[in-house]
Structures are given as structure tokens and as C-alpha cells.
Amino acid sequence: MEMQTSRLLFRPWSEEDAPALFRLASDPDVGPRAGWPPHGSVEESLEVIRNIFSNDHTWALVLKDKGELIGCMGYYVFGESNIDIGPDDAELGYWIGKPYWNRGLATEALRFMVDYCFNTVGFITLWSDFFLDNPASGRVMEKCGFVDTGRENLLSHLYRGGEVPVRIMRLDYAL
């Protein structure tokens, strides 16, 4: 299923995206901020598309006017999340390639995903987290209504997650 905002297209990942994904995900400033190591090859990016991104709740983010892949947006449900969430909750995750930082694209994408998760999917509470050394991601969450829970976790299964804590953010559905 494809969805869109004024500037972005949310679409399923395709194996043909592997070279573009590699260009963005091989940057050492991108993956570690999201909890995964920089990609080492187009083949590795292809495996990520096949084994991680190929589901019904992870989308490629594409600039509508240029058709350029810029990042990824998705959610994790109960049992998949990094956070202890309930069965009516989801954890949102996203990343944007460095050439597209500071343009409001992450905020635009997250606002859309919040609306989609509450009003189309029907989640009650949304969660997200960010590494403490990546405060820009936390600011995106705050702009979209998330509030700081005051909780921090080490997530040893994530790249750098055993060394750098994440801050947990929460957003409840407003009736």
C-alpha cells in the first residue's frame, strides 16, 4: 500500500531499492544513530530489504517530486518492539539519509505516521525512542506530540545499544 504527504511517498520496499539504500545506509553518521551498523555492500542492503523491511508496516520514504529514496518509516507491534508496550500499542521507528537532514522531512513523515497509526490502524498509545547522543531525533518526536517518559534503556541487541542509552517517548491517542 502506498501513502503520501505533500512531499513524501510512503511505499513498500523493493529489491531494486538496494543500491539507493546502500548509498544512504553506508554513511557512518546514519545507521549508528538508529541502532544499526553502516551497510558494507549493496548485497547487505538487499538482505535488509528482504529480511527486515519486507512487511506490511515498514515503508520506503521517497521524495515525490524527484522519486529519490530518502529513508525509512515503520512501526513495531506488541512482541516486536524494543519497548515494553501493550497489545494496542506500537513503537514507531524512522531514519532519514544525511543528504535530507534539516529539511523537516522526518517531522512530516512522523506526523503522518502518527495520524495513520491512530486513525487508520487504531493503536491507543505510540512509543518511540532515541539514542541520547542523537537529540535531533528526540526533537522530531517532541514536534509530533511525543512526551518524555523519563525512562532510559540500554538495548544490547541494537548496534551501540549496550553502550549508549535510549530515551523513551510516548504519545497517547487524544479523543
Contacts in CASP RR format, 6 or more apart in sequence:
PFRMAT RR
TARGET T0000
AUTHOR 0000-0000-0000
METHOD contacts of the structure
MODEL  1
MEMQTSRLLFRPWSEEDAPALFRLASDPDVGPRAGWPPHGSVEESLEVIR
NIFSNDHTWALVLKDKGELIGCMGYYVFGESNIDIGPDDAELGYWIGKPY
WNRGLATEALRFMVDYCFNTVGFITLWSDFFLDNPASGRVMEKCGFVDTG
RENLLSHLYRGGEVPVRIMRLDYAL
1 12 0 8 1.000
1 56 0 8 1.000
2 9 0 8 1.000
2 10 0 8 1.000
2 11 0 8 1.000
2 12 0 8 1.000
3 9 0 8 1.000
3 10 0 8 1.000
3 59 0 8 1.000
3 112 0 8 1.000
3 116 0 8 1.000
4 10 0 8 1.000
4 64 0 8 1.000
5 108 0 8 1.000
5 109 0 8 1.000
5 111 0 8 1.000
5 112 0 8 1.000
6 108 0 8 1.000
7 63 0 8 1.000
7 64 0 8 1.000
7 65 0 8 1.000
7 105 0 8 1.000
7 108 0 8 1.000
8 61 0 8 1.000
8 62 0 8 1.000
8 63 0 8 1.000
8 64 0 8 1.000
8 70 0 8 1.000
8 105 0 8 1.000
8 108 0 8 1.000
8 109 0 8 1.000
8 112 0 8 1.000
9 61 0 8 1.000
9 62 0 8 1.000
9 63 0 8 1.000
9 64 0 8 1.000
9 67 0 8 1.000
10 59 0 8 1.000
10 60 0 8 1.000
10 61 0 8 1.000
10 62 0 8 1.000
10 73 0 8 1.000
10 109 0 8 1.000
10 112 0 8 1.000
11 59 0 8 1.000
11 60 0 8 1.000
11 62 0 8 1.000
12 54 0 8 1.000
12 59 0 8 1.000
12 60 0 8 1.000
13 49 0 8 1.000
13 53 0 8 1.000
13 54 0 8 1.000
13 58 0 8 1.000
13 59 0 8 1.000
13 60 0 8 1.000
13 72 0 8 1.000
14 49 0 8 1.000
14 60 0 8 1.000
15 46 0 8 1.000
15 49 0 8 1.000
15 50 0 8 1.000
17 45 0 8 1.000
17 49 0 8 1.000
17 60 0 8 1.000
17 69 0 8 1.000
18 42 0 8 1.000
18 43 0 8 1.000
18 45 0 8 1.000
18 46 0 8 1.000
18 49 0 8 1.000
19 42 0 8 1.000
19 45 0 8 1.000
20 68 0 8 1.000
20 69 0 8 1.000
21 39 0 8 1.000
21 45 0 8 1.000
21 48 0 8 1.000
21 49 0 8 1.000
21 69 0 8 1.000
22 39 0 8 1.000
22 40 0 8 1.000
22 41 0 8 1.000
22 42 0 8 1.000
22 44 0 8 1.000
22 45 0 8 1.000
24 30 0 8 1.000
24 69 0 8 1.000
24 70 0 8 1.000
24 71 0 8 1.000
24 97 0 8 1.000
24 98 0 8 1.000
24 99 0 8 1.000
25 31 0 8 1.000
25 36 0 8 1.000
25 38 0 8 1.000
25 39 0 8 1.000
25 45 0 8 1.000
25 48 0 8 1.000
26 38 0 8 1.000
26 39 0 8 1.000
26 40 0 8 1.000
27 38 0 8 1.000
27 97 0 8 1.000
27 98 0 8 1.000
28 38 0 8 1.000
29 98 0 8 1.000
30 38 0 8 1.000
30 95 0 8 1.000
30 97 0 8 1.000
30 98 0 8 1.000
31 37 0 8 1.000
31 38 0 8 1.000
31 95 0 8 1.000
31 159 0 8 1.000
32 38 0 8 1.000
32 159 0 8 1.000
32 160 0 8 1.000
33 95 0 8 1.000
33 131 0 8 1.000
33 133 0 8 1.000
33 134 0 8 1.000
33 137 0 8 1.000
34 93 0 8 1.000
34 95 0 8 1.000
35 131 0 8 1.000
35 155 0 8 1.000
35 158 0 8 1.000
35 159 0 8 1.000
35 160 0 8 1.000
35 161 0 8 1.000
36 158 0 8 1.000
36 159 0 8 1.000
37 159 0 8 1.000
39 45 0 8 1.000
39 48 0 8 1.000
52 58 0 8 1.000
53 60 0 8 1.000
53 72 0 8 1.000
57 74 0 8 1.000
57 75 0 8 1.000
57 76 0 8 1.000
57 77 0 8 1.000
58 72 0 8 1.000
58 73 0 8 1.000
58 74 0 8 1.000
59 72 0 8 1.000
59 73 0 8 1.000
59 74 0 8 1.000
60 69 0 8 1.000
60 71 0 8 1.000
60 72 0 8 1.000
61 69 0 8 1.000
61 70 0 8 1.000
61 71 0 8 1.000
61 72 0 8 1.000
61 73 0 8 1.000
61 94 0 8 1.000
61 96 0 8 1.000
61 105 0 8 1.000
61 109 0 8 1.000
62 68 0 8 1.000
62 69 0 8 1.000
62 70 0 8 1.000
63 70 0 8 1.000
63 100 0 8 1.000
70 96 0 8 1.000
70 97 0 8 1.000
70 99 0 8 1.000
70 100 0 8 1.000
70 105 0 8 1.000
71 94 0 8 1.000
71 95 0 8 1.000
71 96 0 8 1.000
71 97 0 8 1.000
71 100 0 8 1.000
72 94 0 8 1.000
72 95 0 8 1.000
73 92 0 8 1.000
73 93 0 8 1.000
73 94 0 8 1.000
73 109 0 8 1.000
73 110 0 8 1.000
73 113 0 8 1.000
74 92 0 8 1.000
74 93 0 8 1.000
74 94 0 8 1.000
74 113 0 8 1.000
75 90 0 8 1.000
75 91 0 8 1.000
75 92 0 8 1.000
75 93 0 8 1.000
75 113 0 8 1.000
75 117 0 8 1.000
75 123 0 8 1.000
75 126 0 8 1.000
76 82 0 8 1.000
76 90 0 8 1.000
76 91 0 8 1.000
76 93 0 8 1.000
77 89 0 8 1.000
77 90 0 8 1.000
78 85 0 8 1.000
78 86 0 8 1.000
78 87 0 8 1.000
78 88 0 8 1.000
78 89 0 8 1.000
79 85 0 8 1.000
80 91 0 8 1.000
81 89 0 8 1.000
81 90 0 8 1.000
81 91 0 8 1.000
81 127 0 8 1.000
82 91 0 8 1.000
82 129 0 8 1.000
82 153 0 8 1.000
82 155 0 8 1.000
82 158 0 8 1.000
82 166 0 8 1.000
83 91 0 8 1.000
83 127 0 8 1.000
83 129 0 8 1.000
83 153 0 8 1.000
83 168 0 8 1.000
85 91 0 8 1.000
85 125 0 8 1.000
85 127 0 8 1.000
86 125 0 8 1.000
88 122 0 8 1.000
88 123 0 8 1.000
88 124 0 8 1.000
88 125 0 8 1.000
89 123 0 8 1.000
89 124 0 8 1.000
89 125 0 8 1.000
89 126 0 8 1.000
89 127 0 8 1.000
90 117 0 8 1.000
90 121 0 8 1.000
90 123 0 8 1.000
90 126 0 8 1.000
90 127 0 8 1.000
91 126 0 8 1.000
91 127 0 8 1.000
91 128 0 8 1.000
91 129 0 8 1.000
92 110 0 8 1.000
92 113 0 8 1.000
92 114 0 8 1.000
92 117 0 8 1.000
92 126 0 8 1.000
92 127 0 8 1.000
92 128 0 8 1.000
93 128 0 8 1.000
94 106 0 8 1.000
94 109 0 8 1.000
94 110 0 8 1.000
94 113 0 8 1.000
96 105 0 8 1.000
96 106 0 8 1.000
96 109 0 8 1.000
101 136 0 8 1.000
106 137 0 8 1.000
106 140 0 8 1.000
107 140 0 8 1.000
107 143 0 8 1.000
107 144 0 8 1.000
110 140 0 8 1.000
110 141 0 8 1.000
110 143 0 8 1.000
110 144 0 8 1.000
111 143 0 8 1.000
111 144 0 8 1.000
114 126 0 8 1.000
114 144 0 8 1.000
114 145 0 8 1.000
114 171 0 8 1.000
117 123 0 8 1.000
117 126 0 8 1.000
118 126 0 8 1.000
118 173 0 8 1.000
122 173 0 8 1.000
123 173 0 8 1.000
124 172 0 8 1.000
124 173 0 8 1.000
125 170 0 8 1.000
125 171 0 8 1.000
125 172 0 8 1.000
125 173 0 8 1.000
126 146 0 8 1.000
126 170 0 8 1.000
126 171 0 8 1.000
126 172 0 8 1.000
127 168 0 8 1.000
127 169 0 8 1.000
127 170 0 8 1.000
127 171 0 8 1.000
128 141 0 8 1.000
128 146 0 8 1.000
128 168 0 8 1.000
128 169 0 8 1.000
128 171 0 8 1.000
129 153 0 8 1.000
129 155 0 8 1.000
129 166 0 8 1.000
129 167 0 8 1.000
129 168 0 8 1.000
129 169 0 8 1.000
130 137 0 8 1.000
130 138 0 8 1.000
130 141 0 8 1.000
130 166 0 8 1.000
130 167 0 8 1.000
130 169 0 8 1.000
131 137 0 8 1.000
131 160 0 8 1.000
131 161 0 8 1.000
131 164 0 8 1.000
131 165 0 8 1.000
131 166 0 8 1.000
132 152 0 8 1.000
132 164 0 8 1.000
132 165 0 8 1.000
132 166 0 8 1.000
132 167 0 8 1.000
133 164 0 8 1.000
138 146 0 8 1.000
138 167 0 8 1.000
138 169 0 8 1.000
141 169 0 8 1.000
142 148 0 8 1.000
142 169 0 8 1.000
144 171 0 8 1.000
145 171 0 8 1.000
146 169 0 8 1.000
146 170 0 8 1.000
146 171 0 8 1.000
147 169 0 8 1.000
147 170 0 8 1.000
147 171 0 8 1.000
148 167 0 8 1.000
148 168 0 8 1.000
148 169 0 8 1.000
149 168 0 8 1.000
149 169 0 8 1.000
149 170 0 8 1.000
150 167 0 8 1.000
150 168 0 8 1.000
151 167 0 8 1.000
151 168 0 8 1.000
152 165 0 8 1.000
152 166 0 8 1.000
152 167 0 8 1.000
152 168 0 8 1.000
153 165 0 8 1.000
153 166 0 8 1.000
153 168 0 8 1.000
154 161 0 8 1.000
154 162 0 8 1.000
154 163 0 8 1.000
154 165 0 8 1.000
154 166 0 8 1.000
155 161 0 8 1.000
155 162 0 8 1.000
155 166 0 8 1.000
156 162 0 8 1.000
END
